[in-house]
Amino acid sequence: MSQDLKITLVKSHIGTPASQRAVLNGMGLNKMNKSVVLKDTPEIRGMIRKVSHMVNVTE
């Protein structure tokens, strides 16, 4: 699982619960349409699952 994931924030975090905002900040997504490349680990997959309605993920 040493693959990389490109994660892009496509929906605003305004009006979301604080826990979801904390997940986005933890991944480094703080602005709309910002993309980050993170390692494909179970921890990152769990973070993506929590905010899956707000992000696009490509492998």
C-alpha positions, 0 to 999 in steps of 0.5 A: 500500500505504498501508493499515493492518493491525490485528494481534492476538496470540492465542497466547502467546509462551511457549516460542517461539524467541527470534527469534519473540519478537523479531518480536512485540516489534518489532511492539509485541505483548507481551501476549495479546489486545493489538492494534496498527495498523501500516502495510501494508508488505513489512517488516510482511508478512514479520514477520506471516508469521514469526509467522502461527500466533500472530496474527490480521490484519485489514485 
